[in-house]
Amino acid sequence: MPDEPRENISGGDEGGVDASFEPGEAGIRAEAVVDELGELYWQKTYGGKDAFESLVRTILSQNTSDVASQPAHDALMERYASDGSESGSSGDDGDLVAALADAEQSELAETISSAGLYNQKSAMIIGAAERIREEYGGRQGFDAFVREGEPEAVRDTLLDIHGVGPKTADCVLLFAGGRDGVFPVDTHVHRIVRRMGLAPADADHETVRERLEADVPGQKCGFGHTAMIQFGREYCTARKPACLDGPEACPLYDLCDRVGVDEVDESVVDPADAT
C-alpha cells in the first residue's frame, strides 16, 4: 500500500494515523467506493494539526495544486514561524498568528508567490490572522475552539472569515479538529463523485459534500477525501480517465457509472454537460 504523498493537503510527513475499518455491509455504493479506495491507498484517521497553520495551508492551496502550494507553505513557515517549525510556535502563544497579523503584505506576497494569486492570498492570510488574534488571543485559543467547539458553529465561524470557503473550512475541521463526518470537496472529489454517479451530475460542491457525508460513515470520511484526491491524480483525471483504456485499467470500474465518459468515442465531458 503506498504512502500518502507529502503534497496532500493533510500536511505531508505526518498525514494522519494509520487505522483499520471494516467494509460496509449496507450496500451503499459511496461507502463501497471509499472502502475500495482504502484498500488501494490508505485507511487513516486525521486530526491534531495546528488549526491556524491548517487554515493558512488550505488558503495557499486554493485555485492551485498542492504540489504548487507546498513550497509556498514551507517558505512562509521558514520566514514567519519563530523557529521554522511545523507547529508555528516556539512556546509563545500565537507566534505565527502575531507574525502574520503584523506582516507587510508585499513581503508576504513575495514569500508565497509560488502558490499563485499571491496578492489575494496574502491579504486573506493577514486578515485571518488579525481576526484570530483579536477574537481568540492567538494560536492556542483558536486551536481550542476548532477542536472543542460545536462542529457546525466552528464551520460557520470559519466561513465568516474573508477568503474561507467550504473546502477550506472543512479541511480545518478535519485535519486540525479531527472531526468525524467531514468530507471536504475539492475539484477532484467534485468531478469523481459526479462521474461515478454518487451524486447528481449537475450537483454543486455543497450538494456533493452533503451526499457524501450522508452516505459514508463518519470515521471513513477523512481518508475517503485524501484517497479520492490521489485516485483523481492517478486514475480518474479530468481529461483522460483510466477507463478509456479499458475496464481493467481502472480499479473502481465496476462501481462507476462513467457519467460524461464515452468509451467508444474516447471522449470526456463534465458530467453536468452529459446528455
N, C-alpha and C positions, 0 to 999 in steps of 0.2 A: 504494500500500500504506500503511495507516495507521501512525502512530507508536504505539509501546507506551505506554499511559497511565501516568501517574505513580502511579496507585492500585494498580497491580500490585505484588505482594509483592517483585518483583525489585528494587525500590528506586527507581523513578521515573526521574529525569532521565538516569541512567547505567544504564538497564536492559539491559545486555548489549551485545555487539558483533555487528553485522550479519555474517551468514555465508551461505553458499550450499551446499545439499546436493542431491545427485542423488536423483530419485524412486526408490523401491524397486521391485525387479523380482521379488521373491519371491512376490508375490500375497498377502501377509499384510494383512488388512484394517486392523488397527490402524496399521500403517505408512502405508497409503494415506490413512487419516484424518488422520494427522499431516502428511503431505505436503500435503494439501489445506488444512489449517489454516495451514501455512507460506506457501502461495500467497495465502491470504485475508488473513493478518495479517503475520507476520514470521518469518524464519529467523535465529536468533541463537545465539551461544554465551554462556554465563554464567560467572561467577567473578570473584574479585578484590574482592568486598565484604568489609569488615571482619567477621570471624566473630562477635565479640561483639555488634556492632550488628545483624547479621543475626538473631542469636538474640533480641535484645530486640525487634526489629521484628516477628518472627514470633509471639512471645508476645503482643504487643499485638494482633495480628490474630486471635487465637483467639476463636471464637464471635462474630465481628462481621465487617463488611465492611472491605476495605482502604480504602475511602473514609472510613469512620468512624475507622479506626485511624491513618491518616496524620497528622491533626492532633495526636494524642497523641504519636506518634513525634517530630514536629517540636518540640513543646513540651518533651519530655524532653531532646532534644538541646540545645535552647537553654538549658535550666536546668542540665544536668549535664555536658555536654561543655565542657571548659575554654575553648574558643574558639568554641563553637557550630557547629563544622564537622561535615560528614558523617562524617569519619573517626573522630570521638570521641576524638581525642588531639591535643595541640599539641606533642608531642615527648616528653613524659614517659610512658614505657611504662605503660599501664594507667590513664590518667587517668579514662576513663569507667567502667572496671571499679571502680576505687577509689571514685569519687564515688558510684556506685550501691550498692556494698557498704556504704558508710557512711551512706547516705541515711536520713532519717527516713521511715518508711513512710507516715505520714499525709500528708506533704508530697509524696512521690512519687505516692501515690494521687490526690491532688488534681490533680497535673500531668497525669496520663494519664486523667483521668475521661472524656474523650470516647470512649475505646475500650471503655467498659463493663467490668463485672466488675473494677473498678479496685483493690478491696482484695485480691482473689486475685492479680491480675496484678502488683501492686506487690510482694507477698510473694514471688512466683516470681522476679521480676527481681532483687530484693535477694539472695535465696538463691542464685541462679545466679552473681551477681557475687562473692559471698563464696566460693563453691566455686572459681570460676575463679581468683580471686586466690590462694587457698590452694594449689591444685594446679598452676597454670601460671604464677604470678607476675604475671599481668596480661594485658592485651590481646594483646601480641605473642606470648607463649608459647602462648596459646590459639589464636591465628590460625595459627601454625605447625603446631600439632597438627592442626587441621581441614584444612589444605592438604596436609600431608605424611604424615599417619597413614594406616594401612590403613583403607579406607572402612568396612568392617564394624565395626572396632574403634572408629572415630570415631562411627559411628551408635550403637553400644551405649553408649558413654560419654555421648553426648548424651541418650539415652533414660533414662539413670540420673539425670539432673538433674531435680529435682522440677518438675513442670509442663510438661516437654517430652515431647510425643507424637511419633508417627511423622512427621506432616506437618511439624512444626517442625524435627525433626532433618534431614529430607530437604531442606528449604529451606536450611538452613545448609550442608549438603553441596554443594548445587547452586550457590547464589548467592555463597557465600564460598569454598568449596573448588573450585568449577569442575569437579566430578566428572561424567564421562560416566555414562550408565546410571542416573541418579537421576531418577525421575518422581514428584514429590510429588503426593499425592492430597488435594485439599480437597473441599468439598461439591459444587462444580461438576463436577470431574473424576469423582467418585464417581457422580453422577447420570448424566452424559453417557455414560460408558463402559458402564454397565449398560443404559441406554436404547437405546444403539446396538447392543447385543448383543455387545460386545467382551469382556465378562466375564459370568459367571453373574448372573442377575437378583437373586439374594439374596447376592451377594458382599459381604463387608465391605471396609473401606478397604484393609487389608493385602493381601487377595486381589486387589483391583483393581490395586494397585501391583505386585504380583508378576507379574500377567498383562501389564501394560503394559511393564514392564522386560524381560520375556522376548520380547515381540513387536516392540518398537520399538528400532531401532538406538540404541546408547548416545548418540551425538552428537546425535540428534534429540529426546532425552527432555526436555531443558531447554526448548526453545521449544515442544515439544508441551504441556508443562504450562502455560506462560503463555498461549499462543494458545488452548488449550482453555478456560481461565478466561474469556478475552474472548468466545469463542464462546458460552459459557454465559450471559454477561451480555446478549449481543446477540440470539442466536437460540434457543438450547436452554434457555430458562428453566424453572424448576420447574413453574410453573402454566400457562403458555401458550406452549409451544414454537412456533416459526415454522411447523412443518409443518402445524399446524392451519389455516393459511391457504392450504394447497395445496403441491404438490411444488415449485413454482417459488419458494416463499418461503424455502426452506432450501437453502444451497449444498451441504450434505452429505446431502441426502435419499436419494440412490441408494446411499449407503454405510451407511444406518441401518436397523435392524430395528424401531425405534419401539416398544420393549417398554414396555407400560403406557400407550401413547397410542392412543386410539380416534379416528381421523379422521372417522368417520361421526357419532358422538355428540358429538364435540369435547370429550371428557373425558380427563383425565390422572390416573394414579395412580403411586405409586412402583413401579418395575419389580418389586420384591420382592412387591408386592401384586397384580401382574397375574395373571390366570388363563388 
